[in-house]
Amino acid sequence: MDGPRILLTGGSGTLGTELRALLPGILAPTHRELDLLDSEAVLEGVLGSAPDVILHAAAYTDVAAAEAERAACWSLNVGGTHAVVTAAREVGARLVHISTDYVFSGDDPPPEGYREDDPPGPVRNYYALSKLAAEEVARSLPGSLILRTSFRPRAWPYPVAFTDVFTSQDYVDVIAPEIALAVRYLDRIDVATLHIATERKSVFDLAKRRRPDVRPGSKREAGVALPDDITLDVSRWRALRPHLAP
Ligand SMILES: NC(=O)c1ccc[n+]([C@@H]2O[C@H](COP(=O)([O-])OP(=O)(O)OC[C@H]3O[C@@H](n4cnc5c(N)ncnc54)[C@H](OP(=O)(O)O)[C@@H]3O)[C@@H](O)[C@H]2O)c1
């Protein structure tokens, strides 16, 4: 691959699978090959592959289960990010940390959505808390890029979708190419935080695009507290993007 040598964590995940296809030559050790819960192994693995960039997409992502499995969620999202930051510092790699719109409360968002520099929180659930803490760990490494996004698998997986949650998320095959573009031209991005998402819509409206028979539902059925409207303002990305694409 021309360009920077990139090491991806979470390469078998929903986002990671797309990124591997979009960034040929990317180094993508498996969970077994690079267990983020083992900080010494992470350091050793990163030193061995000497990346210019670490794209950190591995995480504990089960929002509902995180309420009961707090230790597992914290260990991977915060402790794992700490291990990645330590290794990145050691090898001199730039970190791109994948974060989430859930760092915002979803109460009274600005009309165009939350901007990168709006204060996060108070978060609605434990997963969001762990991701917010992970952002601060990532930010402790100078030059790191916190990339906040939100996506769904290529096909809408549920029979029901919420009409009372508003979001700028999109399907992973829409979001991943944008993230790949940002990573490919990372040397032209000098901001610390960037939102990559699409326009505001309800989760139900998003679901209908790929599953026309989806039924309307309410977030009250989710079994975990969810925010009302965590739309991200993506004007920073819209302004940057034309300077990246060849
Ligand atoms: N999905 C969303 O709606 C969404 C929204 C906003 C932000 N995000 C963020 O986007 C990123 C990717 O999410 P995703 O939905 O693509 O994740 P995912 O499908 O749940 O995949 C998680 C990945 O983490 C890996 N992993 C788990 N434990 C690990 C460990 N101890 N060491 C190393 N790797 C480990 C998994 O590998 P194995 O499968 O082999 O265990 C898998 O590759 C995450 O940072 C997430 O917080 C996701």
The ligand as a MOL file (V3000), in Angstrom:
LIG
                    3D

  0  0  0     0  0            999 V3000
M  V30 BEGIN CTAB
M  V30 COUNTS 48 52 0 0 0
M  V30 BEGIN ATOM
M  V30 1 N -21.8050 0.0820 15.8800 0
M  V30 2 C -22.1580 1.3020 16.1710 0
M  V30 3 O -23.3340 1.6580 16.0900 0
M  V30 4 C -21.1330 2.3250 16.5690 0
M  V30 5 C -21.5420 3.6460 16.6740 0
M  V30 6 C -20.6040 4.6130 17.0090 0
M  V30 7 C -19.2950 4.2420 17.2690 0
M  V30 8 N -18.9440 2.9360 17.2120 0 CHG=1
M  V30 9 C -17.5440 2.6070 17.4930 0
M  V30 10 O -16.9900 2.0940 16.2940 0
M  V30 11 C -15.9720 1.1210 16.6180 0
M  V30 12 C -16.2600 -0.1780 15.8660 0
M  V30 13 O -17.5460 -0.6630 16.2620 0
M  V30 14 P -18.1650 -1.9870 15.5960 0
M  V30 15 O -19.6370 -1.9210 15.8010 0
M  V30 16 O -17.6060 -2.1820 14.2320 0 CHG=-1
M  V30 17 O -17.5630 -3.0880 16.5890 0
M  V30 18 P -17.9310 -4.6480 16.6410 0
M  V30 19 O -18.5630 -5.0830 15.3770 0
M  V30 20 O -18.6500 -4.8830 17.9300 0
M  V30 21 O -16.4810 -5.2980 16.7160 0
M  V30 22 C -15.6880 -5.1710 17.8590 0
M  V30 23 C -14.2730 -5.5470 17.4900 0
M  V30 24 O -13.4410 -5.4810 18.6670 0
M  V30 25 C -12.6680 -6.6940 18.7200 0
M  V30 26 N -12.3090 -7.0100 20.0900 0
M  V30 27 C -13.1360 -7.3330 21.1260 0
M  V30 28 N -12.4130 -7.5810 22.2300 0
M  V30 29 C -11.1110 -7.4230 21.8960 0
M  V30 30 C -9.8790 -7.5290 22.5970 0
M  V30 31 N -9.8350 -7.8690 23.8970 0
M  V30 32 N -8.7190 -7.3090 21.9270 0
M  V30 33 C -8.7370 -6.9870 20.6130 0
M  V30 34 N -9.8660 -6.8510 19.8900 0
M  V30 35 C -11.0440 -7.0620 20.5290 0
M  V30 36 C -13.5820 -7.7440 18.1180 0
M  V30 37 O -12.8370 -8.8750 17.7380 0
M  V30 38 P -13.4920 -10.3610 17.9220 0
M  V30 39 O -14.8070 -10.2960 17.2050 0
M  V30 40 O -12.5260 -11.2640 17.2980 0
M  V30 41 O -13.6670 -10.5470 19.4030 0
M  V30 42 C -14.1360 -6.9670 16.9220 0
M  V30 43 O -13.2070 -6.9590 15.8680 0
M  V30 44 C -15.9950 1.0030 18.1440 0
M  V30 45 O -15.0330 1.8510 18.6870 0
M  V30 46 C -17.3700 1.5140 18.5350 0
M  V30 47 O -17.4180 2.0080 19.8390 0
M  V30 48 C -19.8230 1.9770 16.8630 0
M  V30 END ATOM
M  V30 BEGIN BOND
M  V30 1 1 1 2
M  V30 2 2 2 3
M  V30 3 1 2 4
M  V30 4 1 4 5
M  V30 5 2 4 48
M  V30 6 2 5 6
M  V30 7 1 6 7
M  V30 8 2 7 8
M  V30 9 1 8 9
M  V30 10 1 8 48
M  V30 11 1 9 10
M  V30 12 1 9 46
M  V30 13 1 10 11
M  V30 14 1 11 12
M  V30 15 1 11 44
M  V30 16 1 12 13
M  V30 17 1 13 14
M  V30 18 2 14 15
M  V30 19 1 14 16
M  V30 20 1 14 17
M  V30 21 1 17 18
M  V30 22 2 18 19
M  V30 23 1 18 20
M  V30 24 1 18 21
M  V30 25 1 21 22
M  V30 26 1 22 23
M  V30 27 1 23 24
M  V30 28 1 23 42
M  V30 29 1 24 25
M  V30 30 1 25 26
M  V30 31 1 25 36
M  V30 32 1 26 27
M  V30 33 1 26 35
M  V30 34 2 27 28
M  V30 35 1 28 29
M  V30 36 1 29 30
M  V30 37 2 29 35
M  V30 38 1 30 31
M  V30 39 2 30 32
M  V30 40 1 32 33
M  V30 41 2 33 34
M  V30 42 1 34 35
M  V30 43 1 36 37
M  V30 44 1 36 42
M  V30 45 1 37 38
M  V30 46 2 38 39
M  V30 47 1 38 40
M  V30 48 1 38 41
M  V30 49 1 42 43
M  V30 50 1 44 45
M  V30 51 1 44 46
M  V30 52 1 46 47
M  V30 END BOND
M  V30 END CTAB
M  END
